[in-house]
Amino acid sequence: MGNWLGRSQTEKQLAKTVRRMREIREKLAVAEEQLAALREDAEDLEMRSMVSESPFDSQESRQASAHAASMHRHRDDLRRELSELESRQDELLDRMNRQ
């Protein structure tokens, strides 16, 4: 009976991990799209600031680059979390195979 309880607990943990992986993948897809758009905006604003040499355009370019960098870090955090969850999933599957 103890083995069944252990397997049941492992199955619950696995289901929770799979749900969280799905959520992270969805967030990661959004972050990838947003990052691409922010990078494009930052590049456009950087080009504009070089051409115009205006302090306002330069500031706007720096802000856009900062937003893109922030989204890049967020995207990397999501990738890291997904990798950790994938490892956790593997551990849980191995545990189930041993039970």
N, C-alpha and C positions, 0 to 999 in steps of 0.2 A: 504494500500500500504506500509506503514511503517513497518508492520509486515513482509511482503514479503522481503523487503530490509534487515531487521535484520536477517531473516532466511538465505538469500543468503550469507550475510557476515559470518554468523556462519558456513555455509556449506563450504565456502572457507577456513576458519580457520581450520575446521576439516580436510579437504583434505590435507592441508599443514602439519598439525600435524601427520596425518597418513603416509604421505610420509617421514617425518623426523623420525618417529618410525621405518619404514622399513629400512632406512639408518643406524640408530643406531643399529638395530638388526644385520644387515650384518657386521658392524664394530665390534660388540660384539662377533660374531661368530669367526671372524679372530683373535681378541684379545685373546679369550679363547684358540684357537689352538696355538697361539704364546706363550702364557703364559705356557701352558703345556710343550712345547718344551724347553723353557728357563729354567723352573724349573728342567726338566730332565738334561739338560746340567749343570746347577749349582750344582745339586746333584752329578753328575759324577765328575765334577772338584773338588768339595769339598772332595770327597773320594780320588781322585788322590793326592790332596795336603796333606792330612793326611798321606797317605802312603809314599809319596816321601819326605815330609818335605822340599821341595825346596821353596825358596822365590818366584821364578817365578810362580810356581804352586799355591802358596798361593795367590799371587796377581791376577792371572787369575781367581781363584775361587771367590775372592771378587768382581771382575768386573762382573762375570756371575751372582752372587747373586744380585748385584746392578741392572743389566739389568732386571732380573726377578722381583725385587721389583718395578721397574719403570713400567713394563708392568702390574703388579698387580694393581697399583694405576690407570693406564689408564683404565683397565677393570672395576674397581670400579666406576670411573667417568662415563663411558658409562652406567653402570647399574643404577646409580643415575639419569642420564639424561633420560633414558628410563622410569624410574619410574615417573619422573616429567611429561613426555609427556603422559603417561598413565592417570595420574591424570587430565591433561589438556583435554585429549580426553573425559574423563568422564564428566567433567564440560561442555564441548561443547555439548555433547549428551543430558545432562540434560537441557541445554538452549534450544536446538532444540525442545525437548519435551514440553517445556513450551510455545513455540512460536506458 
